[in-house]
């Protein structure tokens, strides 16, 4: 754990947070999982609730891609809470089910 003194105020930064200029923090994920161009990262977060600091985790899903004819990588992100995961999994499974069951012979997979 790193302790930083800023304007006579003590801030405790966990090892997955990197101090930046101006006292801001760049959070690093505690875990990452990748399959092709899709990545999920899990982050520790804190917020104050009724005067008490409460810890919680969030998930960041991202997809990296290059546009046709460009050499620039682009990224799409969606940030989720733990309770969103079962719903996301369910709707993606249903979408996959429909796409696979309604696939016509000779149709290409993307």
N, C-alpha and C positions, 0 to 999 in steps of 0.2 A: 504494500500500500504506500502511496506517495502522499505526503502532506505538503500543501502549498500555502504560503502566507500572502494574502492579497489585501492591501489596505486594512491591516489589522483584523482581517477576517480569515479564519481558518477554513480551508476547504479540503476535504478528504476525497482523493480521486482513486478509484480502484484500478487495478492493473489493466483492465480492458478499456480504459479511457486515456487518451493522450492529451496532455495540456497543450493549448494553442495560445497564440498572441491574444491579449485582452482578457485572459481568464476563461475563454470558451473551451469546451471540451469536444474532441472528435472521438465519438464512441466507436470502439472496435467490436465486432461480433464475438460472441463467446463460442459460437460454432458456425460452420459453413458446410453446405452440401451442394454439389454441382452435378448436373447431368446434361451434357452438351452445352447449349447456350443458356440453360435455365439454372438459376442459383437461388438457394434459400439461405438466409443468414439469421441467426438468433441473437438478440440483444438483451442485456439487462437494462432496466430503466427504473427510475424512482420518481415519485411525486408525493406531494404533501396532501394528506387526507385527514381532516379533523385534527390538525396539528401534529400528526404523526407521519413520518416518512415511510411510505409503502413501496416495496419493490415489486416489479412485475416484468414479464418478458414480452417482447414483440418479435414478429417475424417479418423480414423484408424479402419479398420475392422479386427477382429481376430476370429479364431476358435481354441478352445482348445480341445485336445484329448489325449487319452492314447493308445499306441500301444498294440496290443494283447499280453498278457503275460508279460507286463512291468508295473511297478508301477510309472513310471515317466510321468508327464504331459508335453505335447508338445504344441507349439503355432505356428500358421501360421498367418502372418500379411500382410495386404496390406494398403498402405496409399494413400488417394485420396483427390482431390480438390473438391470444391463445384460443379463445372461444370461437374465432372465425374459422379455424382449421377444419373442424368436422363439416361445416357447411360448404367450404371451398372444395373439400375432397368429394363430397356428395354431388355437387353440381358438375364438377369435372368428370366424375364417373358416369353420370347420366348423359352428358354431352358426348363422351367417348362411346358409350353404348349405342347411342343413336347413330353416330357417324359410322361405326363399324357394322351395325346391323343393316343400315341403309346404303352401304357401299355397293356400287354397281361393279360388275365384272370388268376388269381392265382399267378401273379408275385408279389413278396414282395416289399413293400416300405422300403427304408433304412432310 
